Amino acid sequence: MNGSKERKIAIVGVGNLLLMDEGVGVHVVQELRRRSLPSNILVIDGGTSPDALAFVGEVDKLIIIDAVRGGGEAGTIYRLSPDDIDWAERNPMSLHEWELMDSLKLTSYWTEGAEVVIIGVEPAEMEWGLELSAEVEARIPRIIQVVLEEVG
């Protein structure tokens, strides 16, 4: 890639807004959409859609934001790559995670050479409810900062 070409970056937030912290990725992209971002940044609310990553198209970098149980304290932020995830051992928290795993595998075909980063957030509450837990809500500014640092 030559220096004159602007990198195309997609930020995709996934999760279920009906299950509190499970929807953290969607909450983050909703906040990002309120900000003025450069035209080379595509922000997608993937919700629980099994085809969320299909809307990305060709990009140089893909940033996915989702709830991830990593064993840390609620609100802990993880930076992962698809290689960091043991797909065989992983126990998805929800149906969209199964679909996200499959989509990530398929995405590699049309994003060959693209960097894929997963920003995971340790959930506190996964019960019915539209609001984030206090622990995760308090981390939203830091999560956005981490995402914007990934953008560059």
Secondary structure in CASP SS format (residue, H / E / C, confidence):
PFRMAT SS
TARGET T0000
AUTHOR 0000-0000-0000
METHOD secondary structure of the structure
MODEL  1
M C 1.00
N C 1.00
G C 1.00
S C 1.00
K C 1.00
E C 1.00
R C 1.00
K C 1.00
I E 1.00
A E 1.00
I E 1.00
V E 1.00
G E 1.00
V E 1.00
G C 1.00
N C 1.00
L C 1.00
L C 1.00
L E 1.00
M H 1.00
D H 1.00
E H 1.00
G H 1.00
V H 1.00
G H 1.00
V H 1.00
H H 1.00
V H 1.00
V H 1.00
Q H 1.00
E H 1.00
L H 1.00
R H 1.00
R C 1.00
R C 1.00
S C 1.00
L C 1.00
P C 1.00
S C 1.00
N C 1.00
I E 1.00
L E 1.00
V E 1.00
I E 1.00
D E 1.00
G E 1.00
G E 1.00
T C 1.00
S C 1.00
P C 1.00
D C 1.00
A H 1.00
L H 1.00
A H 1.00
F H 1.00
V C 1.00
G C 1.00
E C 1.00
V C 1.00
D C 1.00
K E 1.00
L E 1.00
I E 1.00
I E 1.00
I E 1.00
D E 1.00
A E 1.00
V C 1.00
R C 1.00
G C 1.00
G C 1.00
G C 1.00
E C 1.00
A C 1.00
G C 1.00
T C 1.00
I E 1.00
Y E 1.00
R E 1.00
L E 1.00
S C 1.00
P H 1.00
D H 1.00
D H 1.00
I C 1.00
D C 1.00
W C 1.00
A C 1.00
E C 1.00
R C 1.00
N C 1.00
P C 1.00
M C 1.00
S C 1.00
L H 1.00
H H 1.00
E H 1.00
W H 1.00
E H 1.00
L H 1.00
M H 1.00
D H 1.00
S H 1.00
L H 1.00
K H 1.00
L H 1.00
T H 1.00
S H 1.00
Y H 1.00
W H 1.00
T C 1.00
E C 1.00
G C 1.00
A C 1.00
E E 1.00
V E 1.00
V E 1.00
I E 1.00
I E 1.00
G E 1.00
V E 1.00
E C 1.00
P C 1.00
A C 1.00
E C 1.00
M C 1.00
E C 1.00
W C 1.00
G E 1.00
L C 1.00
E C 1.00
L C 1.00
S C 1.00
A H 1.00
E H 1.00
V H 1.00
E H 1.00
A H 1.00
R H 1.00
I H 1.00
P H 1.00
R H 1.00
I H 1.00
I H 1.00
Q H 1.00
V H 1.00
V H 1.00
L H 1.00
E H 1.00
E H 1.00
V H 1.00
G C 1.00
END
